[in-house]
Amino acid sequence: MARSLSKSNQLYVSPEAGGISANDSENLFEVKVLDGYSFSQDTSNIEIGVNEAGTSPVRGTLAFNTALNPVDVSFSTYARAYENTKEVDGTVAAATDCVERPLWGSAMGSSATWTTVSTTGAAAGEVIESQSAATIQFGLDKSNNNELLDLTLYFVLENTTYVVDDFNVSSAEVDFSIDGIATINWSGQGSLVTEDKNFPATYFSTMTPGTNYTAVPSTTASTFLRNKLSALTLKQNVTDAAPEYVSPDATLLTATDNTLNFVLADATDFVNKEVALNLLGDSLIGGRIYNVTLAEYRTVLSITDLDTIVVDDSEGGVTEQVAGWIATHETIIYSKLQDAPVVYNIPITGATLTLENNLTYLTPEELAIVNKPLAGFAGNRFVSGSLTAYRNSGAEGSGGLLQDMLAKIEGSVTNNYELIFKMGGTSGRRVEFTLPTCQLSVPSTNVEDIISTEISFTSKPTTGSAGSEVGSFEATNELQINYYD
C-alpha cells in the first residue's frame, strides 16, 4: 500500500473555469505552502429514533446523511514579490509580481476583476490597481461583489491529486511575528473535494514552468521578508486642523516676554492674533509643535526665552534648537495646532492584519439525496487587526497615543488614524499594507517584565480625500497592498 508524505506535497491554483484542462502560464500557478495546511469535507446527518412506551419498547436509531458541507481549506504562504514580464503596447518589460496574486484576486474581487500580468495595464475592472517594474498594487475598488473569484486548487500528493472546486478566500491574515518570516495565512471554503487520479504528481512534473504554469521563483537569501525589519507608521488624520497661531505668511507686530502679537493673512480680512507662549509655566513642554514650512512635528523639550526653544528631532534622534523665534519667524515658524495630525513612532513587537469576507454557503434540502453546497457568496467585509508594542514615553510614543486618545474619547464616538505596515522593511523588497482611515481602540496596558501595550484597529471605508472622516458603506478604500521588488 502506497503512502503519501506531507513534505512531498505541492499546491497549484487556477483562476480559470475548467482549471487545468486549459492550463498555461497565465491561468495555473504554483504556490508553496507551509507545513500544517489542511483540507477536509464532512457531511451533515440526521439521526431518527423511536420513542415508545411499554415494557419492551423499540429503542433503535437510524442515521442518514442529508448534505455535504463546504470544503474547509487552510494553508499558509510566505509573502514573496518577484520580477515577471509584462507586455505594454507590444513591448515586453519587467514588472513586479507576487506568488500569491491569484489568492489576492479571490480575496479582493470577482472573476470579472481577475487580470493576468501580461495585460496592457490596470483597467477599471481589475483588482490590480497599478503595476510597474517597481511595484504591483492591489485594492478593494472592485470588491463589492456577492460572488468572489472561484479558484480550483490542486493538492498534489505523491500518488494522487485532490482537487477542490469553487474555492473562495474567506480570510487572509497577515502575520507580523517578530522572529518569523513574513507569512500570510489563508482560509476559505470550496464546494467539493475529489480525488483525481488522472493528474498524479508525475503529470505535474512533466509540465514546463513559464509555459504550462507560473512557477515560484528560485529561493535565495533575499527571497523572503523578515518581520524583524518591519516598521509601522501611525498618523492621526486631521482634515480641518488650522494653526492656533502663526503661519508662514504671518507678520509679527509686537513681542513681549511671553506674548507674540501677529497679524494673520486671510482671504477676506486681516486678523490680529495675540499668542501667549506661557514661558513661565512652560505649558508647551512635552507637547507637540508644528513647523508649517517643513511640515514636520517636534516635541518641545525646553523653553528658555523667545529665542531659545529646544525641540526633539524625532527623525535624526538628536535635539534641535529653534533659535531666533522672532527674527526668523518668516522662514521657520514652529506653531502649536489645535488638533495636530501627529505622527507616532511606535516600534512594534508583533501584529496581525486580517481581511475577512465572511463567506456563506447555501445548501439545498431536498429529500432522498445527499445535497451538495452551492458556490459561496461574500458577506460583510472587514479589515481589522491588532499590534503590540512596548510602552514608550514621549508625545509620539505609545504613551502619548494613550494620552491623546483618552483626552478626546469623550468628545467623539469615532477617531481617525492612518496605519501603514511596512512588512520586511522601509525600502527595497517589501510589502506595504496601507489602511488610510482606521478606528483605534484605546490601548490596553499589559504588566510584564517590560510594560507593553496592545492596540486593536478596524479600517473604515470613507468618502472624499484620503483620511476623510466621512464614513461610507459603499466605499471600498479601506485597504491597499503594495508589493515592491
N, C-alpha and C positions, 0 to 999 in steps of 0.2 A: 504493500500500500504506500503510495507516494504521499509525502507530507510537504507542507509549504512553510517556509520561514519568513517572518515579517521583515527581516533585514534585506530580503531579496525583492521586496515588493516595489512596484512603480505605480505612478498615477499619471494618467493622461486625461486632458479636459478638452471637450469640443463644444463650442457655442453654436454649431450649425445643426439644423434639423436633420436627423438621419445619422449624425455623428460620423463615425469612422468610414462609412461607406463612401463618403466624398472627401476623404482626407487629403489635405495639402498643408503647406507650411502656414497658411493663414487661418485654418479652422481646426487644427489639432495641436495642442500644446502639452509639452512635458512639464510637470510640476513636481519638484522634490518635496516630499513630506517628511516630517519628523516622526520619531517613534511615539506610539500612543494614539495613532489615528484609529478610527472605528467607523463601521457602517453596519446597520442592522435594521431588520424589518420584522415586526411581530404582528400578531392578529388580535382582534377583539373577539371575544366569545361570550356566550351566554350559557348559563347552567340552569336547567329546569328540573325541579324536584317535585315529588308527590308528597303532600302533607295530609295524611289520613288519620282518622281516629279509630279506636278499636284495640283489641288485644293483639292482633297480628297485622299492623299497618305496613303498607308498602313504603319503603324509605329510599328507594333508588334515585339516582341523579343522572341525567344525561347532559352532556356538553356539546355545544355546536359552535363552529366558527361562523362569525357574521360578517367580518370585514378585515381586509388588510389595512394596517395602519401605515402612514407615510414612512419612508426610509429615513432614519436619523443618521446623519453623517457629521463627523467632526474630524478635523485634522489641522495641523499647524505647518506653516511655511516660514522661511526666513524672508525678510524684505530685501529684494535684490533688484537693483537697476543695472542695466547693461546697454551697450550700443547696438542698435539694429540699423536697418536701412529703410529709407522712406522715399517714395517716388513723388516728386513735385513737378508738375508740368513736364513730364517726360524725363526729368533728371533724377537720378538716384543719389541720395545724400545720406549722411549719417543722421540718426535720430535716436534719442534716448527712449528706451522701452523698459518694461519690468516683467519679471516672470509671472507675477500674479495678475496681469492685465485682464484676462477673461473672468477672473473671480471678482475684481472690482466692477467689471462690466455687468455681472449679475447682481452685485450688491447695490449698484447705483443706477441701474437703468433697465430697459426692456430690450427685446430683440430688435426693435426699430432703432435703438440708440447704440447698438453694437457697431464698432468700427474696427477695421484692420489697420495695421501700422503702415501699409503701403498705399493708403488713400492719399488724395491730394491736399489733405489738411483737415482740420477740425470743422466739420459742418455744424449747422444749427441743431441737428438732431442727435449729436453724439455725446457720449459720456466723457470722451477725451475733449477737454476744452481747448487745449493747445499742445503742440508738440514741436520740438526743435532738437538740434544737436545737444543742447544743454539740459533740457528738461522735458518731461511729459506731465501734464496736469489733468487731474480728474476732478469732476464736480458733480453736484446733485441737481444741476439745472434741469435734467430730463428724468428725474426720479419719480415724478408724480404719475406713476403707472400702477394699476392694480396687478398686472402680471409682469413679473420681472423676467430678465433674460434666463431662459432654460438652458442648463448645461447638461451634457452627457459625461459622466465620469467613468473612466476605465481603471479599475484597480487590478493591476496585472500581477498575478501570483506566479509561482514557479511552474505550476502545471495547468493553470486555467486563468480565466479573466472574469471578474464580476463587473457587471455594467449597472450603473444607477441612472435611470432615466428621469428627465424633468427635474433636475436638481436646481434649487434656488438657494442663494446665500441668504440665510436669515440674519446672521450677525457676524461681524468681523471685529475682533478685539485685538487692539494693538498693545503689545506688552513691552513696557519700558523697564523691566527688571534690571537693576543697575549693574549686576555682574553677568548679564547674559548678552546674547546676540539678538539684534532687532528681529522680533518674531510677531507674526500675525496668526491669531487663532480663528479658524473659520468653522462655522457650523451652519447647518441647514437641513432641508428635507428634500427628498425625491419621491416620485410616485411608485417606483418599482425597482427592485434589485433582482437581477437574474444572473445565472452562471452561463457564460457564453464560451463554450469550448472551441468555437471557430477562431477565436483570437487569443491563443495562448501566448506566453512570453516569447516564444520563437517567432511569432508573427510580427511583433513589435521590433524584435531585434533585426529583422530584415529591412526595416524602413530606413530611409536616409534622412538624417537631420538637415533642415533647411529646404528639403524638397517635399518630404511627406509630413513633416511636423516641425514645429518650432521647438528647439531643444534648449534646455537650461545651459547657460554659458559655463565654460570650464571654471573650476574653482581655483581661486588664487587668494592670497592674503588680503587683498583689497575688495574681494567679492562681498564679504559680509560686513554689516554695520554693527559697531559695538555700542551698546547702550551707555557705557561709561562716558562716552564723548557727547551724549545727547544734552541739549540745552533747552531751556524754557524761556519764552518771552511772554510776560503777562502785563497787559496795559489796560488801564482804566479808560474806557471810551467816554469822551465828553463831546457832545455835539454843539453845545451852546455856551461854552465857557468864555467869559470875557475877562480881560485884565481888571483886577480890582484897582490897580493903579499902574501907571507908567506904560508907555508903548514907544516904539522906535520914533514915532512922529510927535511925541510929546515935547513941549517946551517948558523948561524949568523957569519958574517965576521967582520964587524965593526959597531960602533954606535956612532953617534954624537948627538947634541942637538935635532935635529928633523929629522934625517935621519938614517934608518937602511939599511945595505947592506947585502943581503942574497945570498947564492948560492942555487939554486933550483935543486933538483934531477930530472933528465929527463931520459927517457928510452935510449936515444942515446947520450945525451950530458949533460953537467953541465953548467948552465947558471947563471951568476951573475945578480941580480936584485936589484937596489937601490930603496928604498921606502921612500918617504917623508911623514912624518906624519903631516906636516904643523901645528905644535903646535901653532905657533904664530897666525895663522888665525883661528885656531880651525875649520877647514873645515869639520871635521868629526862629529862635534856636531850636534845632531838631525838626523844624518844618521844611517844606519844600518851596523853593522859589524857581521861577521860570525865566530863562534867558530868551526873550522874544526874538532876538536877532539870530541866535544859533538854534533855536527851537530845541533846547535841551533843559533838563531838570537838574537841580543841585539841592543838596541838603545843607542847611545853614549850620555851621559848626560854632561860629562865634561872631559877635558884632562888637567892635571897639568904638567906632565912630562912623560918621557918614562916609569916610574914605577907606575904611578897613572892614570889609565883610568877608570872612573866610568861609568858603563852601567846599563841599566834598566833590571831587571829580570821580564819579562812580565808574566811569569807563576806564580811566587810567589808574585808579586805585591810589591817587595822591590828592592832597588838598590844593585848592586854588584860591588865591587871594584876589577878590574883586576890588582893586584899588581905584580910588578916584571916582566914587559913585556919582558925585555931582559933575565933575569935569568931563567925564566920558559918557554921560547919560545918553547922548545921541548915537553912540556906536555900540555900547554894551550896557544894556539895562537888564538887571535882574528884577523881576516883578512877581509878587505873590498873586496867584489866581484864585478866583472864588471857588473853582472846582477843578483844579489842575488834573489833566489826564496823566496820572502818574504811571511811570514805567517801573515795575517791581523787579528786583534782582533776587530770584529765589532758586538756588541750586537744588534740583530735585534729587531725592533718593529712590524714587520709583514712581511709576504712574501706569494707568491703563486708560485707553480710549476706545469706546465701543460705538459702532454703527449698528443699530438694531432695526430690522424691518418688520418684525412681528408677523411672520408668515402664518397663514391659516389654511388648512386643507379641508375641503368638503368631501364627504364620502356618502354615496347613495345608501339607502336602507331597504333595498328590495329583498324579499323573502326567497328562500330556497337556493341562494347563491352566496358565494363569498364576494362581497362588494369590494371594489378597488378604489383608492382615493383618486380624485380628480387633481389636475395641476393646481399648485398652491397660488394664493394671491396675497399681496402685501397688505399689512395693516398700518398702524401709525408708525412713523419714522422717528427714531430718537438718536441723537448723538450726545453721548454723555461719558463720564469717567471720573477719575479721582487722581490726585497726586499727593505724594508725601514729601516732606522736606524737614530739615532741622529748623528749629525756630531761631531765626537770626534777627537781631535788633536793628534799628535804623528805620528811617522813613520809607526806604524802598525794600526793606526786608519783609519776611513773613510776619514779624511782629507789627510792622507798620501797616500791612494789609489788614490784619485783625483789628487794629485800632481804627482804621478808616471805615471798615465795614460796620463795626459796632456803632460808630458815630453817626452813620447815615441810615441804619436799618429802620429807625422809627419814622423816617421821612418818606420812604417809598417801599412799595411791595416788590420792586424789581431792582436789579443792578445790572451793570453793563460793562463787560470786560472783553478784550481781545486776547485770545490764547493761541500761541504758536508753539508746537512741539517740533524741535529740530532733531530728528532721530539720526544718530550717527555723527553729529557734529554740526557746526555752523557754516562749514564750507566743504567743497569737494563732493564726493559721492555721499548722498544722504537722502532722507525722505522728510518733507515738512508737512505737518498736519496743521492747517490754519482753521481756527474757529473764530470768525470775525466778531460775533456777539454772543457772550456767554452769561448765564446766570450762575453766580458762585454762591455756595453755601458759606456760612460763617465758619472759618477754620476751627477745627477741633484740636485740642492740645493733648498730646499723649506723653505721660510722665514715664520716661525710661532712663537709661544711663545718660543719654543726651536727649534733652527735651525736643520733641518733634511735633509736627503739625500735619493734619490731613485736610485737604480741601476737595470737596466734590463740586462738579460743574455740569451744566447742561447747556448745550448750544441752542440758540434760538434763531429761527428764520425771521428775517426782518426785511422791511422795505426801505427804499431810499439809499443813501450813501452807506459805505462800509462803516459798521459800528453804530448804525442808527438804532435808536431805542424803540422804534415803531415796530411792534410785533406783527407778524402776518402768517396765518395758517397756510396761505397759498405759496409763500416764498420758499425757495429751495437753495438757500445760500449758507446753510449752517456748517458746511464742511467743504474744504478744498484740500486736495492732496497733490503735492509736487514731488516727483522723483527727479533727482539730479545725478547724472553720471559723470 
